[in-house]
Amino acid sequence: MYAGPAHIGTLRIASSFKNIQAIMHAPLGDDYFNVMKSMLERERNFTPVTTSVVDRHVLARGSQEKVVNNITRKDKEFTPDLIILTPTCTSSILQEDLQNFVNRASMEIKADVLLADVNHYRVNELQAADKTLEQIVKFYIYKAKKEKNLLTNKTKDISVNIIGITSLGFHHQHDLKEIQKLFSDLNIKINLVIPHDTSVNQLKKLPEAWFNVVPYHEVGLLTAQFLHEEFKMPYIDITPMGIVETARFIREIQSILKNYQVNVNYEEYIDKQTRFISQSAWFSRSIDCQNLTGKRAVVFGDSTHAAAITKILVREMGINVVWAGTYCKNDDEWFNNEINDLCKTIIISDDHNFIADLIAETEPDAIFGTQMERHIGKRLNIPCGVISSPVHIQNFPLSYRPFLGYEGSNQIADLIYNSFTLGMEDHLLEIFGGHDTRDTISNTLSLKDETNKSSIEWTEEAKNELLKIPGFVRNKIQCIQQRKH
């Protein structure tokens, strides 16, 4: 699967906020989230997710008592601000009234309790994350309204909310630092970043910001749309990935601020960053990069990253994208509109085998896709740059590797260039010899001359001497030596 099941999306949101506990109503086979998050994010603390196990006793007696006891126990142990209960696809088969369990537990504990309001049969991980974030924001906005402590006056200084930075997101932590730096350069304060490391008690401050930014199309858009409807807050859903889109993102901020009668001009900043800070702008005009012109590539991933990388490949590096695709089938219309003039064929599919066959049929010079396409590339001996989830631990680097902003454009330029050029490594190792070069001298290595006379057997000493000769002339030397003999 490209996108995981719905409960993974809910748990990603819950584990991103501060002081939230999540309880997963599930059989033991569904409880891998804690291991996955601890490994990939290299967490120092325990992940705040508990499994309320569906076992044979539950199937015999029902879940209510067990679920309510788990909720009350977590409230006493951790005193969280919010406890989220989520079923999984498997436990949903039981069709239990979990909302009733939540209502009963809420009368016995201090924390707020919510049942994740997603259809586990119809939505995937990304859709569930988007929906869960909106549900939590709505709950605390309406709660603040009821308690009359909602903060709706705009901050004195220009400020922004960043919506959609989650745990287990593809380079999200690094992207956040880059966006924060960008806003700092533009003298814009960060009001809230949600759900990343934010308390739900701070959500009543969301309307104080002047506008909202949604860096990724998959998670955060529903929340931004809700805030727009409720408080007329403008939002930007342009992903600042690559120098062209980053400039468009900054100009959109400029446009919003002018509507607030704030006269700013960021053109000088865009020009300086593009020409001197971002290395990718001049690199794309260098002789090295021009060697890539006309190379054939395919792109596949989530809708945000697949669209952004396609734009960079075509507009900024002159590479021919044979086809681009996404597994986010619910985003098909948006994805088509974003790249329909950049490549001839657009693929909307979450069938891994279909994508593998399509890549094999296309035979591109490079693939830009997920971890799954990287494995396909290895089998086909085609280099692959990983640009989207699903990913492995190597795409949660300890070093600083943003994809957004001007530093992100440098990282992407490196990724694209190296994905093409590193394909030469095997060829060079074969020519010049290396640690993994196959031994080309067999025990019965021989060559018959033109008159079909008997062949020569090479001694161990002779073979060792022959190995000292570079591979690209070794056969010629063998022929000469045998003829001399």
C-alpha positions in Angstrom: 0.0 0.0 0.0 1.2 3.5 -0.8 -0.9 5.2 1.9 -1.6 3.3 5.1 -5.0 2.6 6.7 -7.0 5.4 8.3 -6.1 4.8 11.9 -2.4 5.5 11.0 -3.4 9.0 9.9 -5.4 9.7 13.1 -2.4 8.5 15.2 0.0 10.7 13.3 -2.1 13.7 14.2 -2.6 12.7 17.8 1.1 12.0 18.4 2.1 15.3 16.8 0.2 17.5 19.4 1.6 18.0 22.9 0.0 16.2 25.8 -2.5 14.0 23.8 -3.0 10.3 24.5 -4.4 8.1 21.7 -6.2 4.8 22.4 -6.4 2.4 19.5 -9.2 -0.2 19.7 -7.7 -3.0 17.7 -6.4 -6.6 17.6 -2.7 -7.1 18.2 -1.9 -7.2 14.5 -2.8 -3.5 14.0 -0.6 -2.1 16.8 2.6 -1.5 14.8 2.3 2.3 14.9 4.5 2.7 18.0 7.3 0.7 16.6 7.2 2.4 13.3 7.2 5.9 14.7 9.9 5.2 17.3 12.1 3.7 14.6 11.6 6.3 11.8 11.4 9.5 13.9 14.1 8.1 16.4 11.9 9.2 19.3 13.5 9.6 22.7 10.2 9.3 24.5 7.5 6.7 24.4 4.9 7.3 21.7 1.6 8.4 23.4 -0.4 5.6 21.8 -2.0 2.7 23.7 -3.7 -0.4 22.2 -7.0 -1.5 23.8 -6.7 -5.1 22.6 -9.6 -6.8 20.9 -9.2 -10.4 22.0 -11.4 -13.5 22.6 -12.7 -12.1 25.9 -13.8 -8.9 24.2 -15.5 -10.8 21.4 -17.3 -12.8 24.1 -18.3 -10.0 26.5 -18.1 -6.8 24.4 -15.6 -3.9 24.6 -17.3 -1.2 26.7 -15.8 -2.0 30.1 -12.3 -2.5 28.7 -12.3 0.6 26.6 -13.7 2.8 29.4 -11.2 1.4 31.9 -8.3 2.1 29.5 -9.5 5.7 29.0 -9.8 6.4 32.7 -6.4 4.7 33.4 -4.6 6.9 30.8 -6.3 10.0 32.3 -4.9 9.2 35.8 -1.4 8.2 34.5 -0.7 11.1 32.2 -3.3 13.8 32.9 -3.6 14.6 29.1 -5.5 17.5 27.6 -7.2 15.2 25.2 -7.7 11.5 24.7 -8.6 10.3 21.2 -10.1 6.9 20.6 -9.8 5.3 17.2 -10.9 1.9 15.9 -9.0 0.2 13.0 -10.4 -1.4 9.9 -10.4 -4.7 11.7 -12.1 -3.7 14.9 -14.7 -1.7 12.9 -16.1 -5.0 11.7 -17.5 -5.4 15.3 -19.8 -2.3 14.7 -19.7 -1.3 18.3 -21.0 2.0 19.5 -17.7 3.6 20.4 -19.2 7.0 20.7 -21.3 5.7 23.6 -18.0 4.5 25.2 -16.5 7.9 24.8 -19.6 9.6 26.3 -19.5 7.3 29.3 -15.8 7.8 29.9 -16.0 11.6 29.6 -18.2 11.7 32.7 -15.5 10.0 34.8 -12.3 11.9 33.7 -10.8 15.4 33.5 -9.5 15.3 30.0 -11.5 15.9 26.9 -12.4 12.7 24.9 -13.0 12.4 21.2 -13.8 9.5 18.9 -11.9 9.9 15.6 -14.7 10.7 13.1 -13.4 8.9 10.0 -14.8 6.1 7.8 -12.1 3.4 8.1 -13.4 1.6 5.0 -13.5 4.6 2.7 -10.5 6.8 3.5 -6.7 6.2 3.7 -4.0 7.5 6.1 -3.7 10.9 4.5 -7.4 11.6 4.2 -7.9 10.5 7.8 -5.1 12.7 9.1 -6.7 15.7 7.3 -10.1 14.9 8.7 -8.8 14.3 12.3 -6.9 17.6 12.4 -10.0 19.4 11.3 -12.1 17.6 13.9 -9.8 18.6 16.7 -9.5 22.2 15.6 -13.3 22.5 15.3 -13.8 20.9 18.7 -11.5 23.5 20.5 -12.7 26.5 18.5 -16.3 25.7 19.4 -15.3 25.0 23.0 -13.6 28.4 23.2 -16.6 30.1 21.7 -18.8 28.4 24.3 -16.5 29.4 27.1 -16.1 32.9 25.6 -12.3 32.9 25.5 -11.8 32.6 21.8 -9.1 35.0 20.6 -10.2 36.7 17.3 -8.3 40.0 17.4 -5.4 40.0 14.9 -1.9 40.1 16.3 -0.1 43.5 16.3 2.6 42.2 14.0 2.0 40.3 10.8 1.6 36.6 11.8 0.9 33.3 10.2 -0.4 29.8 11.1 1.4 26.8 9.5 -1.0 23.9 9.2 -0.1 20.3 8.4 3.3 19.6 9.9 2.9 16.1 11.3 4.9 13.2 12.7 6.0 10.6 10.1 5.8 13.3 7.4 8.3 13.2 4.6 11.1 15.6 5.7 8.5 17.7 7.6 10.7 18.6 10.5 13.4 20.0 8.1 10.8 21.7 5.9 9.3 23.5 9.0 12.7 25.0 9.9 13.1 26.2 6.3 9.6 27.8 6.3 10.3 29.4 9.7 13.5 30.9 8.3 11.7 32.2 5.2 9.0 33.9 7.4 11.7 35.3 9.6 13.4 36.9 6.5 10.0 38.4 5.6 9.5 39.8 9.1 6.4 37.6 9.6 5.8 36.1 13.1 4.7 32.4 13.5 1.5 32.3 15.5 0.9 28.6 15.7 2.3 25.5 14.0 -0.3 22.7 14.0 -0.3 19.9 14.9 3.5 19.8 15.4 4.4 20.2 19.1 1.4 22.4 19.9 -1.0 22.1 22.8 -4.7 21.8 22.0 -5.3 24.5 24.5 -3.5 26.9 22.2 -5.9 26.3 19.3 -8.2 29.1 20.5 -5.3 31.4 19.3 -5.6 30.3 15.6 -7.9 33.2 14.5 -5.3 35.7 15.7 -3.1 35.1 12.7 -3.4 37.2 9.6 -3.4 34.2 7.3 -2.8 30.5 7.1 -0.3 28.4 5.1 -0.8 24.8 4.1 2.5 23.5 2.7 1.2 20.0 1.7 -2.0 19.4 -0.1 -2.8 16.1 1.7 -3.0 17.3 5.3 -4.3 20.7 6.5 -6.5 21.9 3.7 -9.8 21.0 5.5 -8.6 22.9 8.5 -7.7 26.0 6.5 -11.0 25.9 4.7 -12.9 25.7 8.0 -11.0 28.7 9.4 -11.7 30.6 6.1 -15.4 29.9 6.4 -15.6 30.6 10.1 -13.3 33.7 10.4 -12.7 34.8 6.8 -9.0 33.9 7.2 -7.1 33.8 3.8 -4.9 30.8 3.2 -2.1 29.8 0.8 -2.0 26.2 -0.5 1.0 26.7 -2.8 3.9 24.4 -2.0 7.1 26.5 -1.9 9.2 23.7 -3.5 11.7 24.8 -6.2 12.7 28.3 -7.0 9.8 29.1 -9.3 7.1 27.9 -6.9 8.9 29.5 -3.9 8.7 32.8 -5.7 5.0 32.3 -6.4 4.4 31.4 -2.8 6.1 34.7 -1.6 4.2 36.8 -4.1 1.0 35.3 -2.8 1.9 36.4 0.7 2.6 39.9 -0.7 -0.9 39.9 -2.4 -2.6 38.9 0.9 -0.8 41.6 2.9 -1.8 44.2 0.4 -5.4 43.3 1.1 -4.7 44.2 4.7 -3.4 47.6 3.4 0.2 46.6 4.3 2.4 47.7 1.4 5.3 45.3 1.0 7.6 44.5 -1.9 9.4 41.2 -1.8 10.8 41.2 -5.3 14.3 42.3 -4.2 14.3 39.4 -1.7 13.2 36.9 -4.3 15.9 38.1 -6.8 18.6 37.9 -4.2 17.6 34.5 -2.9 17.3 33.1 -6.4 20.5 34.4 -7.8 22.9 34.2 -4.8 21.4 32.0 -2.0 19.9 29.2 -4.0 22.7 27.3 -5.8 20.2 25.5 -8.0 19.4 28.6 -10.1 22.9 28.9 -11.6 23.5 25.2 -11.5 20.5 24.6 -13.8 22.4 26.7 -16.4 25.7 25.0 -15.9 27.2 22.6 -18.4 26.8 19.8 -15.9 23.1 20.2 -15.6 22.7 20.9 -19.3 24.0 17.4 -19.9 20.6 16.3 -18.4 18.6 18.2 -21.0 16.2 15.8 -22.8 16.8 12.9 -20.4 13.7 10.9 -19.8 12.3 10.6 -16.3 9.1 9.3 -14.6 7.6 10.8 -11.4 5.3 9.1 -8.9 4.3 9.9 -5.3 1.9 11.8 -3.1 0.1 14.6 -5.0 2.1 17.4 -3.4 5.6 16.0 -4.1 4.9 14.4 -7.4 3.4 17.7 -8.8 6.3 19.8 -7.3 9.1 17.6 -8.6 7.5 17.4 -12.1 7.5 21.2 -12.2 11.1 21.4 -11.1 12.3 18.7 -13.6 10.5 20.3 -16.6 10.7 24.1 -15.9 14.0 24.4 -14.0 16.2 21.5 -15.3 14.8 20.8 -18.9 14.2 17.1 -18.2 11.6 15.3 -20.2 9.0 13.8 -17.8 7.5 10.9 -19.8 4.7 10.5 -17.3 3.9 11.7 -13.8 1.5 10.1 -11.3 0.1 10.0 -7.8 -1.5 7.4 -5.6 -3.8 10.1 -4.0 -6.8 9.2 -6.0 -9.0 11.7 -4.2 -6.6 14.5 -5.4 -6.9 13.6 -9.1 -8.5 16.8 -10.3 -6.1 19.1 -8.5 -3.1 17.0 -9.6 -4.2 17.1 -13.3 -4.7 20.9 -13.1 -1.2 21.4 -11.6 0.8 19.5 -14.3 -1.4 18.8 -17.3 0.8 21.1 -19.5 4.1 19.7 -18.3 3.9 16.0 -19.4 1.9 14.0 -21.9 0.6 11.3 -19.6 -0.8 11.6 -16.1 -1.3 8.4 -14.0 -3.7 8.2 -11.1 -3.3 4.8 -9.4 -2.6 3.1 -6.1 -1.8 -0.2 -7.7 1.9 -0.9 -7.0 2.2 -3.7 -9.6 0.7 -1.5 -12.4 3.2 1.2 -11.6 6.1 -1.3 -11.6 5.0 -2.7 -15.0 4.6 0.9 -16.4 8.1 1.8 -15.3 9.5 -1.4 -16.9 7.7 -0.6 -20.1 8.8 3.1 -20.2 12.5 2.4 -19.5 13.3 5.9 -18.2 16.8 7.2 -17.5 15.7 7.9 -13.9 12.8 7.4 -11.5 11.6 9.9 -8.9 9.2 8.1 -6.6 8.6 6.4 -3.3 10.6 3.7 -1.5 8.6 1.2 -3.5 9.8 2.7 -6.9 13.3 2.6 -5.5 13.0 -1.2 -5.2 11.6 -1.4 -8.7 14.5 0.7 -10.0 17.0 -1.7 -8.3 15.4 -4.7 -10.1 15.5 -2.9 -13.4 18.9 -1.2 -12.9 17.4 2.3 -13.2 18.5 4.9 -10.6 15.7 6.3 -8.4 15.5 9.5 -6.2 13.1 9.1 -3.3 10.8 12.2 -3.3 7.7 11.1 -1.4 6.3 8.8 1.3 6.2 5.8 1.8 9.8 5.8 2.7 12.3 4.0 4.9 14.6 5.3 7.7 17.1 6.7 5.2 14.5 9.4 4.4 14.3 10.5 8.0 17.9 11.8 8.1 19.6 13.2 11.1 21.2 15.9 9.0 19.3 18.9 7.7 17.6 18.0 4.4 14.6 20.3 3.7 12.7 20.1 0.4 10.9 23.4 0.8 12.3 26.9 0.3 15.6 28.0 -1.2 17.7 25.5 0.7 15.3 22.9 -0.3 15.8 23.8 -4.0 19.5 23.0 -3.5 18.7 19.6 -1.9 16.4 18.7 -4.7 18.9 19.8 -7.4 21.4 17.5 -5.8 18.9 14.6 -5.6 18.0 15.0 -9.3 21.5 15.4 -10.6 22.9 12.5 -8.5 20.0 10.2 -9.4 21.1 10.5 -13.0 24.9 10.5 -12.7 25.3 7.8 -10.1 23.9 5.4 -12.6 27.5 5.5 -14.1 29.0 3.9 -10.9 28.5 0.3 -11.9 29.9 1.0 -15.4 33.0 2.7 -14.0 33.6 0.0 -11.4 33.5 -2.5 -14.2 36.0 -0.6 -16.3 38.5 0.4 -13.6 37.9 -2.4 -11.1 36.6 -2.0 -7.6 35.6 -3.8 -4.4 32.5 -5.3 -6.0 33.8 -6.0 -9.5 33.3 -9.6 -10.6 36.4 -11.7 -11.1 36.7 -11.9 -14.9 39.5 -14.4 -14.8 38.2 -17.9 -14.6 40.1 -21.1 -13.9 39.8 -22.2 -17.5 40.2 -18.8 -19.1 41.3 -19.4 -22.7 41.2 -18.0 -26.2 41.7 -19.9 -29.4 43.6 -18.3 -32.2 42.5 -17.9 -35.8 43.7 -21.4 -36.8 41.7 -23.0 -33.9 44.8 -24.4 -32.2 44.6 -25.6 -28.7 44.0 -23.0 -26.0 46.4 -21.9 -23.2 45.9 -22.5 -19.4 46.8 -19.6 -17.2 48.7 -20.1 -14.0 47.7 -18.5 -10.7 50.7 -16.1 -10.9 49.8 -15.1 -14.4 46.2 -14.5 -13.5 47.2 -12.3 -10.5 49.4 -10.2 -12.8 46.5 -9.8 -15.3 44.2 -8.5 -12.5 46.6 -5.5 -12.1 45.7 -4.4 -15.6 42.6 -2.1 -15.9 39.5 -4.0 -17.0 38.9 -2.0 -20.2 42.2 -3.2 -21.8 42.5 -6.6 -20.0 40.9 -8.7 -22.9 43.3 -7.1 -25.4 46.3 -7.9 -23.2 45.1 -11.5 -22.9 44.9 -11.8 -26.7 48.4 -10.3 -27.2 49.9 -12.6 -24.5 48.4 -15.7 -26.0 49.4 -14.8 -29.5 53.0 -14.2 -28.2 52.9 -17.6 -26.6 
